[in-house]
Amino acid sequence: MSDSVTVGIDVSKLTLDVHVSPAQLHQTVSNNESGFAELKTLLSMQQVSLVLLESTGGYEDAVVCFLQSLGYDVSVINPRQARDFARSMGRLAKTDRIDAELLAQLASVIHARPDRERFVKKITDDRRRKLACMVARRRQVVNMISTEQQRKSAASNYSTDSINKVLSFLRSELKSIDADISLHVRSHFADISGLLASFKGIGPATIGVLLGEVPELGRLNRRQISALIGLAPFNRDSGFMRGRRTVWAVVQWSGMRFICRHFLPCVLTRLSGCFICD
């Protein structure tokens, strides 16, 4: 592990805090093309084994694509995993510099694992990246509809009229996004979308989410993919105690809650036999 050079990058909207281990090099660069050029210069002086970043809602996308284009292995993890690792190391303080250092240390641990490759983010082509953007926007619109519906339940007459107008627009926008997703899926992912659609209870929205957010689909076996998404119940045993197997903690830890929100209703639909699931 000590011979491997690993890099941790703490990502924010404007900056990237970069830490190289074990050389203990640290540099802060801009989260834009000029900063990427500085990052390239810094990393070119090292034999980098793995670069690790946290998922930050999209701020990491550009630098991930840049690093992959240079041929580096990149892993993007749920921030909860990084914070749990920091606590396990007794590092309770949190700054961008500390986070970058801890990410580099965690990258060393991941690099030493025999199943290292499952942590490495696969290069995403433009078609799948565009689909992921569509799915993310759909999720935002659905959340806005839910928020407005909650407001409506306790709103005055004046507010209700305004909320109804907003809901009408949002529902129209949702239909438009759904149409765009369906067209994109039919055009670029016809084979696998047809296979998914053959399962009763899985509709266009769920197909879009699975194809856009789970690029590993089709490359992992059923046990691996269910564990990745957070649908596989994990053991909770200690000594003679045999705890109940649950998926909730796994869903929380995996960062895949939004996928489960789509997929679990489809499972219930399948079990009930009422095939109206989207």
C-alpha positions as CSV (number, residue, x, y, z in Angstrom):
1,M,0.0,0.0,0.0
2,S,2.8,2.4,0.9
3,D,4.3,2.1,-2.7
4,S,1.1,3.2,-4.4
5,V,0.5,6.9,-5.2
6,T,-3.0,7.9,-4.5
7,V,-4.8,11.3,-4.9
8,G,-7.7,12.7,-2.9
9,I,-9.6,15.7,-4.4
10,D,-12.1,17.7,-2.3
11,V,-14.4,19.3,-4.7
12,S,-16.4,22.6,-4.3
13,K,-18.1,24.8,-6.8
14,L,-15.1,27.0,-7.4
15,T,-12.0,25.1,-6.2
16,L,-10.4,21.7,-6.0
17,D,-8.2,20.8,-3.0
18,V,-5.7,18.1,-4.2
19,H,-3.7,15.9,-1.9
20,V,-1.1,13.4,-3.2
21,S,-0.1,10.5,-0.9
22,P,2.4,9.4,0.3
23,A,4.4,12.4,-1.0
24,Q,2.2,14.7,1.1
25,L,1.8,17.2,-1.7
26,H,-1.1,19.6,-1.4
27,Q,-2.4,22.1,-3.9
28,T,-5.6,24.1,-4.4
29,V,-6.6,24.8,-8.0
30,S,-9.7,26.3,-9.7
31,N,-12.5,24.0,-10.7
32,N,-12.3,25.1,-14.3
33,E,-10.1,24.4,-17.4
34,S,-7.2,26.5,-16.1
35,G,-7.3,24.6,-12.8
36,F,-7.4,21.3,-14.7
37,A,-4.2,22.3,-16.5
38,E,-2.5,22.8,-13.2
39,L,-3.8,19.5,-11.9
40,K,-2.5,17.8,-15.0
41,T,1.0,19.2,-14.3
42,L,0.9,18.2,-10.7
43,L,-0.2,14.6,-11.4
44,S,2.2,14.1,-14.4
45,M,5.1,14.1,-11.9
46,Q,3.6,11.1,-10.1
47,Q,2.8,7.5,-11.0
48,V,-0.8,7.8,-9.8
49,S,-2.7,4.5,-9.0
50,L,-6.1,5.9,-8.1
51,V,-7.8,9.3,-7.7
52,L,-10.7,9.5,-5.3
53,L,-13.4,12.2,-5.0
54,E,-16.7,12.7,-3.2
55,S,-19.9,13.0,-5.1
56,T,-20.9,16.7,-4.8
57,G,-24.1,17.0,-6.8
58,G,-22.4,17.5,-10.2
59,Y,-19.5,19.8,-9.3
60,E,-17.2,16.9,-9.7
61,D,-18.4,15.8,-13.2
62,A,-16.0,18.0,-15.3
63,V,-12.9,17.1,-13.4
64,V,-13.8,13.4,-13.4
65,C,-14.2,13.4,-17.2
66,F,-10.9,15.3,-17.5
67,L,-9.0,12.8,-15.4
68,Q,-10.5,9.8,-17.2
69,S,-9.5,11.4,-20.5
70,L,-5.9,11.4,-19.2
71,G,-6.1,7.7,-18.4
72,Y,-6.3,7.9,-14.7
73,D,-8.5,5.5,-12.7
74,V,-11.1,7.6,-10.8
75,S,-13.4,6.6,-8.0
76,V,-16.4,8.7,-6.9
77,I,-17.9,7.8,-3.5
78,N,-20.8,8.8,-1.3
79,P,-19.7,11.6,1.1
80,R,-21.1,9.5,4.0
81,Q,-18.5,6.8,3.2
82,A,-15.7,9.4,3.3
83,R,-17.0,10.9,6.6
84,D,-17.3,7.4,8.2
85,F,-13.7,6.7,7.2
86,A,-12.6,10.0,8.8
87,R,-14.3,9.1,12.0
88,S,-12.8,5.7,12.0
89,M,-9.3,7.3,11.8
90,G,-10.1,9.6,14.7
91,R,-10.2,12.7,12.5
92,L,-13.2,14.8,13.7
93,A,-12.0,18.1,12.3
94,K,-13.3,19.0,8.9
95,T,-11.6,21.3,6.4
96,D,-11.1,21.1,2.6
97,R,-7.4,20.3,3.1
98,I,-8.1,17.6,5.7
99,D,-10.9,16.1,3.6
100,A,-8.5,15.9,0.6
101,E,-5.8,14.2,2.7
102,L,-8.3,11.7,4.1
103,L,-9.6,10.9,0.6
104,A,-6.1,10.1,-0.5
105,Q,-5.7,7.8,2.5
106,L,-9.0,6.1,1.7
107,A,-7.9,5.8,-1.9
108,S,-4.8,3.8,-0.7
109,V,-7.2,1.4,1.2
110,I,-9.4,1.0,-1.9
111,H,-6.4,0.4,-4.2
112,A,-5.1,-2.4,-2.0
113,R,-8.5,-4.3,-2.1
114,P,-8.7,-7.4,-4.3
115,D,-12.0,-6.0,-5.7
116,R,-10.5,-2.6,-6.4
117,E,-12.0,-2.5,-10.0
118,R,-15.6,-2.3,-8.7
119,F,-14.8,1.1,-7.2
120,V,-13.4,2.5,-10.4
121,K,-15.8,4.7,-12.2
122,K,-16.4,3.6,-15.8
123,I,-16.0,6.1,-18.5
124,T,-19.5,7.4,-19.4
125,D,-20.2,8.2,-23.0
126,D,-22.1,11.3,-24.1
127,R,-25.4,9.4,-24.6
128,R,-25.5,8.0,-21.1
129,R,-24.3,11.3,-19.6
130,K,-27.1,13.2,-21.4
131,L,-29.6,10.6,-20.1
132,A,-28.3,11.1,-16.6
133,C,-28.9,14.8,-16.9
134,M,-32.4,14.3,-18.1
135,V,-33.1,11.9,-15.2
136,A,-31.7,14.3,-12.7
137,R,-33.8,17.2,-14.0
138,R,-36.9,14.9,-13.9
139,R,-36.2,14.2,-10.2
140,Q,-35.9,17.9,-9.5
141,V,-39.3,18.6,-11.2
142,V,-41.0,15.7,-9.3
143,N,-39.6,17.1,-6.0
144,M,-41.0,20.6,-6.9
145,I,-44.4,19.1,-7.6
146,S,-44.4,17.3,-4.3
147,T,-43.4,20.5,-2.5
148,E,-46.2,22.5,-4.1
149,Q,-48.7,19.8,-3.3
150,Q,-47.7,19.9,0.4
151,R,-48.1,23.7,0.4
152,K,-51.5,23.5,-1.2
153,S,-52.9,21.4,1.7
154,A,-52.6,24.3,4.1
155,A,-52.8,27.3,1.7
156,S,-55.3,30.2,1.5
157,N,-57.6,30.6,-1.4
158,Y,-55.2,33.1,-3.0
159,S,-52.2,30.9,-2.6
160,T,-54.2,27.9,-3.9
161,D,-54.8,29.6,-7.2
162,S,-51.2,30.4,-7.6
163,I,-50.1,26.9,-6.6
164,N,-52.5,25.4,-9.1
165,K,-50.9,27.5,-11.9
166,V,-47.4,26.4,-10.8
167,L,-48.5,22.7,-10.6
168,S,-50.0,22.9,-14.1
169,F,-46.7,24.2,-15.5
170,L,-44.6,21.7,-13.6
171,R,-46.8,18.7,-14.7
172,S,-46.6,19.9,-18.3
173,E,-42.8,20.2,-18.0
174,L,-42.7,16.7,-16.5
175,K,-44.5,15.3,-19.5
176,S,-42.1,17.0,-21.8
177,I,-39.1,15.6,-19.9
178,D,-40.6,12.1,-19.9
179,A,-41.1,12.3,-23.7
180,D,-37.5,13.4,-24.2
181,I,-36.2,10.6,-22.0
182,S,-38.4,8.0,-23.8
183,L,-37.1,9.2,-27.2
184,H,-33.5,9.2,-26.0
185,V,-33.8,5.7,-24.6
186,R,-35.5,4.3,-27.8
187,S,-32.8,5.9,-29.9
188,H,-29.7,4.8,-28.0
189,F,-30.6,2.0,-25.6
190,A,-33.2,0.1,-27.5
191,D,-32.0,-3.4,-26.7
192,I,-31.5,-3.1,-22.9
193,S,-34.6,-0.9,-22.5
194,G,-36.7,-3.5,-24.3
195,L,-35.4,-6.2,-22.0
196,L,-36.2,-4.1,-18.9
197,A,-39.7,-3.3,-20.3
198,S,-40.4,-7.0,-20.7
199,F,-40.6,-7.2,-16.9
200,K,-44.1,-6.4,-15.6
201,G,-44.2,-3.4,-13.3
202,I,-41.2,-1.6,-14.9
203,G,-42.3,1.5,-16.8
204,P,-40.5,4.2,-18.9
205,A,-39.5,6.4,-15.9
206,T,-37.9,3.5,-14.0
207,I,-36.1,2.4,-17.2
208,G,-34.7,5.9,-17.6
209,V,-33.5,6.0,-14.0
210,L,-31.8,2.6,-14.2
211,L,-30.1,3.3,-17.5
212,G,-29.0,6.8,-16.6
213,E,-27.9,6.3,-13.0
214,V,-26.7,2.6,-13.0
215,P,-24.2,2.2,-15.9
216,E,-23.1,-1.0,-14.2
217,L,-26.4,-2.6,-15.2
218,G,-25.6,-5.6,-17.5
219,R,-22.0,-5.9,-16.3
220,L,-22.6,-7.1,-12.7
221,N,-24.5,-10.2,-11.6
222,R,-27.8,-10.0,-9.8
223,R,-26.3,-10.1,-6.3
224,Q,-23.7,-7.5,-7.1
225,I,-26.1,-5.1,-8.7
226,S,-28.7,-5.4,-5.9
227,A,-26.0,-4.8,-3.3
228,L,-24.7,-1.7,-5.3
229,I,-28.2,-0.1,-5.5
230,G,-29.0,-1.0,-1.8
231,L,-31.7,-3.6,-2.3
232,A,-29.8,-6.6,-0.9
233,P,-30.4,-7.3,2.8
234,F,-27.2,-7.5,4.8
235,N,-26.4,-9.5,7.9
236,R,-26.6,-8.0,11.4
237,D,-25.0,-10.8,13.5
238,S,-22.7,-10.7,16.5
239,G,-21.7,-13.8,18.5
240,F,-24.9,-15.8,19.2
241,M,-27.1,-12.8,18.2
242,R,-28.8,-13.1,14.8
243,G,-30.2,-9.8,13.8
244,R,-32.8,-9.1,11.3
245,R,-31.5,-8.6,7.7
246,T,-32.5,-5.2,6.4
247,V,-31.9,-3.0,3.4
248,W,-32.6,0.5,4.9
249,A,-29.2,1.0,6.4
250,V,-27.6,-0.2,3.1
251,V,-29.8,2.3,1.1
252,Q,-28.7,5.1,3.4
253,W,-25.0,4.2,3.1
254,S,-25.0,3.5,-0.6
255,G,-26.3,6.9,-1.7
256,M,-28.8,5.2,-4.0
257,R,-32.0,6.2,-2.2
258,F,-33.5,7.9,-5.2
259,I,-33.1,4.7,-7.3
260,C,-34.8,2.7,-4.5
261,R,-37.7,5.1,-4.5
262,H,-38.3,4.3,-8.1
263,F,-37.6,0.6,-7.9
264,L,-39.3,-0.6,-4.7
265,P,-42.8,0.5,-5.8
266,C,-42.2,-1.6,-9.0
267,V,-41.3,-4.6,-6.8
268,L,-44.6,-4.1,-4.8
269,T,-46.5,-3.7,-8.1
270,R,-45.0,-6.9,-9.3
271,L,-46.0,-8.7,-6.1
272,S,-49.5,-7.3,-6.1
273,G,-50.2,-8.0,-9.7
274,C,-51.5,-4.5,-10.3
275,F,-49.3,-3.5,-13.2
276,I,-49.7,0.3,-13.3
277,C,-46.2,1.2,-12.1
278,D,-44.3,3.9,-14.0
